[in-house]
Amino acid sequence: MTTGHVSRQDDPRFSNEALKRAELLTWDEAQTTNLILVGSPDANSRLRQLPPLQHFDFKSSRSEPRLGLGGIVNVHPGPGEEEVYYSSGNPYTSDYAVLAMLPGLKPEHRILVLAGTNTYGVQAAAEFACRADLVSGLLARLGVRERDRIPDFEALLEVKVSGGVPVHSGLVLVRPHQGAAGTR
């Protein structure tokens, strides 16, 4: 039996991959590819320039009412939900993050957003997106079956922090975009 190795440059799934700081990304480039935006809107100017999220917004740590604490605003809170989900502040024991799949700048492309109120949330969102067991729980909450296309959505993650390290992330809220449905 022989095994082969396909390098990333030979694999068509990776044919248009590039890693760039957001500030170096041009809008012409952004129109021709799928994007993964990592970081909070305070730190990622490109995220601030996109159309706003439908369900969540970011409260800067430099604004009131809780100066010094970042938070994620729940734009349409339901019964029992918070209006703003605040990080714990120093020493950090909890944080919040948004994981979102959004339409791209052109219909054939998508944008994945991994954003937190600070670096703990950002790291946790990225780790969440890389773990099959956590993503499968998210997909189940969205009602996505095995071969369905993942619909546009926004999810709020709660992050537990210990010793300066995100140690656990869990889904708090999952909101599909209106009209978003998995299709074969």
Secondary structure as GFF3:
##gff-version 3
##sequence-region A 1 184
A	DSSP	three_ten_helix	12	14	.	.	.	ID=ss1
A	DSSP	three_ten_helix	22	24	.	.	.	ID=ss2
A	DSSP	alpha_helix	27	31	.	.	.	ID=ss3
A	DSSP	beta_strand	35	38	.	.	.	ID=ss4
A	DSSP	alpha_helix	45	49	.	.	.	ID=ss5
A	DSSP	beta_strand	56	59	.	.	.	ID=ss6
A	DSSP	beta_strand	71	74	.	.	.	ID=ss7
A	DSSP	beta_strand	84	86	.	.	.	ID=ss8
A	DSSP	beta_strand	94	103	.	.	.	ID=ss9
A	DSSP	beta_strand	110	116	.	.	.	ID=ss10
A	DSSP	alpha_helix	119	129	.	.	.	ID=ss11
A	DSSP	alpha_helix	132	142	.	.	.	ID=ss12
A	DSSP	beta_strand	153	162	.	.	.	ID=ss13
A	DSSP	beta_strand	165	176	.	.	.	ID=ss14
###
